[in-house]
């Protein structure tokens, strides 16, 4: 007996793609937030089915940053720039000190270390998009250090 498709990563990623696409269509009007929330649900289900957390977070953070920039920020964590920045920092697979040490000679690092550096770079991209919406504070200072390092990452 074959597994039901609703339990597969690919099924939920297809639902994610469709809903995140609708969320970004201006003709959807006020319904764009609903499409985005549905996309986030589908992404969570894909994670439940086995999608890796880093890949899910890259998608999740990109859509959240898009929503903040195009639909406006709000105090709801999904579209709160400070919450997004905190979530991005929490999801980074390396400490800032390690990334800063490895970045200059990244070509000589192991495959796993290069992958971790690349994941940091990709996870930080949405933070760069919403940085101008963040107030100064301890988390933002750390984020700024990461964003300054981002250009050196593979």
JODANOR-V769906 format. One record per backbone hydrogen bond with DSSP energy under -1.0 kcal/mol. CO is the residue of the C=O (numbers start at 1). NH is the residue of the N-H. E is the energy in kcal/mol with one decimal. If there is no record, write none. Layout:
co-><CO	CO>
nh-><NH	NH>
e-><E	E>
This chain:
co-><4	5	8	9	10	11	12	13	14	15	16	17	18	19	22	25	26	28	29	31	32	33	34	35	36	37	38	39	40	41	42	43	44	45	46	47	52	53	54	55	56	57	58	59	60	61	62	63	64	65	66	67	76	77	79	80	81	82	83	84	85	86	87	95	96	97	98	99	103	105	106	110	111	112	113	114	115	116	117	118	119	120	124	125	126	127	130	131	137	138	139	140	141	142	143	144	145	146	149	150>
nh-><7	8	12	13	14	15	16	17	18	19	20	21	22	23	25	28	29	31	32	35	36	37	38	39	40	41	42	43	44	45	46	47	48	49	51	50	56	57	58	59	60	61	62	63	64	65	66	67	68	69	70	71	79	80	74	84	85	86	87	88	89	90	91	99	100	101	102	103	106	108	109	114	115	116	117	118	119	120	121	122	123	124	128	129	130	131	133	134	141	142	143	144	145	146	147	148	149	150	152	153>
e-><-2.1	-1.9	-1.8	-2.7	-2.1	-2.0	-2.5	-2.8	-2.4	-2.5	-3.1	-1.9	-2.1	-2.2	-1.6	-2.2	-2.1	-1.9	-1.7	-2.3	-2.4	-2.7	-2.4	-2.3	-2.4	-1.9	-2.3	-2.3	-2.1	-2.2	-2.2	-2.1	-2.3	-1.6	-2.7	-1.6	-2.1	-2.9	-2.3	-1.7	-2.9	-3.2	-1.8	-2.1	-2.4	-2.5	-2.2	-2.7	-2.5	-2.4	-2.6	-3.0	-1.7	-1.0	-1.9	-2.5	-2.5	-2.3	-2.6	-2.6	-2.5	-2.3	-1.4	-2.4	-2.7	-1.9	-2.5	-2.3	-1.5	-1.9	-1.5	-2.5	-2.5	-2.0	-2.3	-2.5	-2.6	-2.0	-2.1	-2.5	-2.7	-1.9	-1.6	-1.2	-1.5	-1.0	-2.2	-2.0	-2.3	-1.8	-2.5	-2.7	-1.7	-2.2	-2.9	-2.1	-1.6	-1.9	-2.2	-1.4>
